[in-house]
Amino acid sequence: MTEFKISHDFYVRDVLEVAPDLLGKDIVLRIADGTFVRHQITDVEAYRGVEDKACHASKGKTRRTSVMFEEGGVLYMYLIYGMYWMMNIVTGSKDNPQAALIRGVADISGPGRLTKSLSIDGSFNGENLTTSDRIWLEDNAFKPSFKTGVRIGIDYAGDYWKSVPWRFYVG
């Protein structure tokens, strides 16, 4: 691990601060042979608490969402369509469920393709990014310019929530 590993304080801020700050950061994975691979984050979406109808926590604390109610800096993993793992970074304070969905990295677009390509699955649920020796984020000091847009695939959340510009992507 390196001195560039992101500290706990980074994650315990509001998701609308953390999400754009994730752009340009590196996801670092230790692979089976002990070497490291790095992928620069290029696309994220913010999900902000029980009031956000697109956020899984809007229905309250369940077995599935309980990790979202933890203090920021852990991963919230969930399976969609029975085949794609979605990787979210929990942010904010304990019992204030927020998370940033990682939608893409420099060479992989789409959250399902991302986790499949990087072999990230449900075993990462609850993984602490500040103490893990198999996955963490590093700050490489790159601050890309970015655009905002609406989140993808959340029509079920209603007109207001599907229209908030809480997607942040390098562009």
Phi, psi and omega in degrees: 000163189230170180289352181269358179300134183288136184277165180306319183303327179302319188277340186270024174259170178299142182301330180287347170268316184292315186306306179294332178288343176288334181299130181091345177287157180258131166276126180245129179237136171269120182266175189308323183277004177091355178275170182246145171237146181235140178223125183279128181289131182235349187206124180219160173229141180262137175233122197236081166080183185293337179284336182281108184293348176270350182274135178303331181287350181296340178265005179098180182279124178231177177302317182295317187266358187304327180294334177294338181272001176279168176292149183305153177113005178244162179267139172248113181249136173216155183260132174241151180053020179067012184213346184240124175275134177254129182257120179238143175257118179289139180231173174081192184270163179303141179067015173235081192293116177217152178201155175246119176283129176273109183269334182192159173235174188310323185246005181221124180248134179106128186295327177288317177296323180300305183293324178296313181296326183264003181057043176259125185225193182298340179294346179273353181301127181084357180299131181273117184290345180267342181240347183295146174254008178243342176206139176197174175248147176235148176262114180263010178071007178275125179241090184285155170285152184215166177242164175240158178197182178281154178288155188259136171074031182236034179305330180300340186281351181097163187304313182298306187290332177281351183256350181291139184276066184255022169257134182234126182214148180292132181192000000 
